[in-house]
């Protein structure tokens, strides 16, 4: 996937926020968490509104045992599900959909693990 992305670097802004979002998910699926985090952060630079992105970044931080950062990211995701900050869910792929209840569950789980 990374090789394919690099082949388009000369195209300028050919790659947009949706592309980085999907790239982040693909990297998570391939257990490439640093690459996933990088892709999601690039997506946020282009568009801060995807609730899903903050959820996935929270998952990465939770995996790294950075629970406070995970909570902060889950809370950002939650506020975007509530429409705050112009937020919305990407929700285009059935296997990777994130719901508000997923975020609530993660917030509950992280709170109980402290």
C-alpha positions in Angstrom: 0.0 0.0 0.0 2.8 2.4 0.9 4.5 1.8 -2.4 1.3 2.6 -4.3 0.8 5.8 -2.3 4.4 6.9 -3.0 3.9 6.4 -6.7 1.4 9.3 -6.6 3.5 11.7 -4.6 4.4 13.7 -7.7 0.7 14.4 -8.2 0.6 17.1 -5.6 -2.6 16.9 -3.5 -3.8 13.8 -5.3 -4.3 12.1 -1.9 -7.1 13.5 0.2 -8.5 13.0 3.7 -10.6 10.0 2.7 -7.6 8.3 1.2 -5.5 8.8 4.4 -8.4 7.6 6.5 -8.7 4.3 4.5 -4.9 4.0 4.5 -4.9 4.3 8.3 -7.5 1.5 8.5 -5.6 -0.7 6.1 -2.4 -0.2 8.2 -4.3 -1.1 11.4 -5.5 -4.3 9.6 -1.9 -5.1 8.8 -0.7 -4.4 12.3 1.3 -1.4 11.2 0.3 1.0 14.0 3.0 3.7 13.5 2.0 3.9 9.8 -1.7 4.0 10.7 -1.1 6.8 13.2 0.8 8.8 10.6 -2.0 8.3 8.1 -4.7 9.3 10.5 -2.7 12.4 11.6 -2.3 13.5 8.0 -6.1 13.0 7.5 -6.8 15.2 10.6 -4.5 17.9 9.1 -6.8 18.0 6.1 -10.1 17.5 7.9 -10.7 17.4 11.6 -14.3 16.3 11.5 -14.2 12.5 11.2 -15.3 11.0 14.5 -14.0 7.6 13.3 -10.4 8.9 13.0 -10.2 9.9 16.6 -11.7 6.5 17.6 -9.0 4.6 15.6 -6.3 6.9 17.0 -7.7 6.1 20.5 -7.5 2.4 19.7 -3.8 2.8 18.8 -3.0 4.7 22.0 -4.9 2.1 24.0 -2.7 -0.6 22.4 0.3 1.4 23.4 -1.0 1.6 27.0 -1.2 5.4 26.7 -4.6 5.4 28.4 -4.9 9.1 29.0 -4.2 9.9 25.3 -6.7 7.1 24.4 -9.4 8.7 26.6 -8.7 12.2 25.1 -9.1 10.8 21.6 -12.2 8.8 22.4 -13.7 12.0 23.9 -12.9 13.9 20.7 -14.6 11.1 18.7 -17.6 11.2 21.0 -18.1 15.0 20.6 -17.9 14.7 16.8 -20.6 12.0 16.9 -22.7 14.5 18.7 -22.2 16.9 15.8 -19.9 19.2 17.8 -17.0 20.8 15.9 -18.8 20.1 12.6 -18.2 16.4 13.2 -19.6 13.4 11.4 -18.8 9.7 10.8 -17.1 8.4 7.7 -19.1 5.2 7.9 -18.6 4.0 4.3 -17.2 0.5 4.8 -19.3 -2.0 6.7 -16.3 -3.8 8.2 -14.8 -0.6 9.6 -17.9 1.4 10.7 -17.7 3.1 14.0 -20.8 4.0 16.0 -21.3 6.3 18.9 -22.0 3.2 21.1 -18.5 1.9 20.1 -17.0 5.1 21.5 -19.1 4.9 24.6 -18.0 1.3 25.2 -14.3 2.3 24.9 -14.7 5.2 27.3 -16.3 2.9 29.8 -13.7 0.2 29.4 -10.7 2.6 29.7 -12.3 4.2 32.8 -12.8 0.8 34.4 -9.2 -0.3 33.7 -7.7 2.7 35.6 
